[in-house]
Amino acid sequence: MYDLVSNLAMGFGVVFQLVPIDFGIATIPIPMNVVYCLLGALVGTLIGVLPGVGSVATIAMLLPITFGLPPTGALIMLAGIYYGAQYGGSTTSILVNIPGEATSVVTTLDGHQMARQGRAGPALSIAAIGSFAAGCFATVLVAALGAPLTAMALKFGPAEYFSLMVLGLIFAVVLAAGSLVKAIAMILAGLMMSMVGSDLESGVGRMTFGLTEFADGIGFVVVAMGVFGFAEIVRNLEATAESRDILHAKITGLMPTKADLKASAPAIIRGTLLGSIIGILPGAGAVIASFAAYTLEKRVSKHPERFGKGAIEGVAGPESANNAAAQTSFIPLLTLGIPPNAVMALMVGAMTIHGIVPGPQVMTKAPDLFWGMIASMWVGNLMLIIINLPLVGIWVWLLRVPYRLLYPSILVFCAIGIFSINNSSFDVVLAAGYGVFGYWLIKHSFEPAPMLLGFVLGPLMEENLRRAMLIARGDVTVFFTRPISGGLLLLSAVLLILAALPALRKKRAVLVED
C-alpha cells in the first residue's frame, strides 16, 4: 500500500512538473504535462462529438505530431484523446441520435429519448458524472494491478509470450461481433500483412512484389487511417442530412434531480465494475462493455419496459462501463505489452516511436512515464467533467455544420498526417486503397479491429516464436510442456471451441442483431 501511494505521488509530481518556457519577454514555468493532458481531453471530446472520425483515426493522424514531444507528454496527450472521445461520444448520441463513438451506440436508445422529452441536461450530466466516477475507479485499478502484473510478466519467456498473444487474438475473435469465420479471417489477414517487408533474421524481402516502398513493411498508421479513418468517412457520407435528428431546443437544467441521482447511482456502480473487468480483455472491450451494461440494467430493472423510452439508467450504466473499460484497457498494454484493442495497438506504435519497448520493463526502466500516465488519467477525468458540460453549446453548434463541409477538411488533414511520416506519396495512395478495402469490409459485415490487432501483434509473435524455437532447439513441444504456456494455449483452444458451438453462435447472432 505504501509503495502504491509513493508511486502515485511520483506520478502526480511528473504530471505537475514545471517546465520553463521562454516567451521572449519573460521565462515562465508551466506544467506542460497538464497542458498536454488538457489538449488531449479537448481534442478527444471534439473527436467524440464529430461522427465519422473516431479515436483510432485521430490518434493515427496525430502520431507524426508527437515526434517532437517528450515521450511522457506525447503518451499523456494520446491517452487523453482516447478517454476524452468516450465523453464526447455521449454528447452527440444524446443530442443528435448519432453515436460519435462506437462505444456510445447504446446511449442513443434512452439518451436521445430523454433529450426529446426536454431532459437533455440531466442525460448529459449523468453521462458525465458516470464517466468521471468510472474513470476514477478504473484508474485506481490500473495503479493497483500494475505492479503485481508486471512482476508476473517478468517471469514470462518467449514461449509464454507467444502463447499469451495467441490467447489475445483468440479473445479478439470470440468477442468480435458477427461471424466467427469472418473474425478469424480478419486476424489472419492482419498477421499476413504484418509479414510484408524484410525478414526479421535474414533481411530477405517477403511479399514486397518488387516494390522498394514495401521493403520496410506496411506502416500501421497507413492501415489504421485507411481502414478506420477514410472508410468511416465514406460510410458516413451515405447518411442523409435528414437522418440527423438534431435537438434545436435550448438545453436547460443541467443538474440532475435527487430522483435522477438515486436511480442512476446503482447503474453507475454496476457499469463501472462490469466495464473495468471487460476492458482488460482483448477485443473491442469498451464497445462490449457498454452493450453488456445496458443488457444488465434492463435485466435487473423492475420496469424493463421503460428502456428505450428515456430511462436514465440506460444512460448511466453504459456510459460508466465504456469509460471504465477504456481506461482498464491500459493494464495489459502497460504491464504485458499486449494491446487489447485497436487504440492500444496505436499506443504501442507511439511508444515504439519514442524508443520505449511496451511490456513489463516499462515500469522498471521508465517509472516516471508509467506512473505519470496513470496520474494523468485522474487529472484528465477531472478536466473532462469541468469542460464538457459548459461547452455543450459549442458542441451543438459544431453538430449543425453540414457533414459535406466537414469531411473534405478531415480527409486533407489525414492525408497530410500520413505524408509527413515518411514524406511518401505512396503511403497516401496506399491508405486510400485501405480506405476502399475498409469500406468493403464494413458493407460485408467484417469487423476490422481484429485485423489491426493481428497486424500489430504479428511481428511480436514471430519474434517470440523464433526465440522459443531457438532456445528449445527446434522442439515444438516447448509450447505445451511449459506450464504457463501450455495453460494459455489450452484456454485458447477451449474458448475457440465454445465460440464455435451452435448455441453460443446463435446467441452471438441475436446480440449483433439487437
Beta strands, then each sheet from edge to edge (+ up, - down):
strand 1: 19-22
strand 2: 27-30
strand 3: 197-198
strand 4: 205-206
sheet 1: 1+ 2-
sheet 2: 3+ 4-
end
